[in-house]
Amino acid sequence: MIELYHNGMSTCSQKVRLALTEKNQDFKSHIFNLRAGEHKNEAYLKLNPKGVVPTLVHDTTVICESTVINEYIDDCWSTPPLRPQDAFQRARMRIWTKQLDEGVHAMGGVLSFALVFRHELFDLKGEEETKKMISNLSNPEQKNFMTENVIKGLDSRLLPGAIARYKKLIMDMDKELAETKWLAGSDYSLADIGLTPYFLRLSHLQMAWMWSDFPRIADWFERVQERSNYQNAVVNWYNGDTILLMAEKGSEAEAHLKKISA
């Protein structure tokens, strides 16, 4: 029995669904509206004290943190393997997945909130109520993140760093893909699964221009989208309203973001 607590458009949820679907594992879905704070309810916080998604429950075993969840999935179901057998290649795979937890995910959050999620919060709670909620946050790091990205939006001081981090990621991936078919060798792995949602988020934000000069990145992204797990784990869970809002706000911000990138 597999249960997954997740959100349709959450990058971390997408990467876990990609792994489960690649392993042909069905799961019982518990889906949350993150902007409405449904993941902060008392019952869920007992499963995941951080109150983030996703959380995997396998029989009575509770696993949190998407990178850890995906390695757990690969340990539990051996076919097809999603980690290289060669020790060096496996280490290379972990270099990619480690990056997600050490900067890429956070910078993806900067772009998402500064461009789009701020508008969802304002529509749901009202602008003044959202500002009041942010001012009452007790965690200084979270308060600064929300102040910069939700209140200031495109004037966020964190945006240049977010774009710079993605530029570095794209250049590093391009070098790797010049040597191998997939990010950790000749086979599709947790590295490709982990990176897919972050490029999808850029694509939804109309920011595919970031790899317009990197044909190997474009080819890699096209190939991951052609896989059967992509349709079932990602596309089937799309929130159409959010995608439309991403496209709208991403297009409006394109000139500003390109100026920052330059």
PyMOL commands that set and color helices and strands:
alter all, ss='L'
color gray80, all
select helices_A, chain A and resi 11-22+38-40+42-47+66-76+87-125+127-135+140-151+153-155+159-177+190-204+208-211+215-226+228-233+235-237+240-261
alter helices_A, ss='H'
color red, helices_A
select strands_A, chain A and resi 2-6+28-31+55-58+61-64
alter strands_A, ss='S'
color yellow, strands_A
deselect
rebuild
show_as cartoon
